[in-house]
Amino acid sequence: MKGLLHRHRELCERAVDPLEIAAGLEAHGVTDRTAARFRHRDVFSLAEEMYARVPRDGDTPARPEEGPAPRPVGPRAAGFVLALLPGV
């Protein structure tokens, strides 16, 4: 099973459901007979196990996006604020 997972890791990581993996396996020539060697009744049950075993791209926690850099507050910004205040 490890060899099969290693060969098709990218397929499994990108898949959104086991049917995608089953289609990819069949496209690569994996048949029900091959699945039987891995103790599965068909390619679909093999794909379900592979889907469960391999972490996909969406499983990794997203890094928080950095917001815009804070603008420096200096004398120029303070002068602008003072210009807006009436009577100062």
Secondary structure in CASP SS format (residue, H / E / C, confidence):
PFRMAT SS
TARGET T0000
AUTHOR 0000-0000-0000
METHOD secondary structure of the structure
MODEL  1
M C 1.00
K H 1.00
G H 1.00
L H 1.00
L H 1.00
H H 1.00
R H 1.00
H C 1.00
R H 1.00
E H 1.00
L H 1.00
C H 1.00
E H 1.00
R H 1.00
A C 1.00
V C 1.00
D C 1.00
P H 1.00
L H 1.00
E H 1.00
I H 1.00
A H 1.00
A H 1.00
G H 1.00
L H 1.00
E H 1.00
A H 1.00
H C 1.00
G C 1.00
V C 1.00
T C 1.00
D H 1.00
R H 1.00
T H 1.00
A H 1.00
A H 1.00
R H 1.00
F C 1.00
R C 1.00
H C 1.00
R C 1.00
D C 1.00
V H 1.00
F H 1.00
S H 1.00
L H 1.00
A H 1.00
E H 1.00
E H 1.00
M H 1.00
Y H 1.00
A H 1.00
R H 1.00
V C 1.00
P C 1.00
R C 1.00
D H 1.00
G H 1.00
D H 1.00
T C 1.00
P C 1.00
A C 1.00
R C 1.00
P C 1.00
E C 1.00
E C 1.00
G C 1.00
P C 1.00
A C 1.00
P C 1.00
R C 1.00
P C 1.00
V C 1.00
G C 1.00
P H 1.00
R H 1.00
A H 1.00
A H 1.00
G H 1.00
F H 1.00
V H 1.00
L H 1.00
A H 1.00
L H 1.00
L C 1.00
P C 1.00
G C 1.00
V C 1.00
END
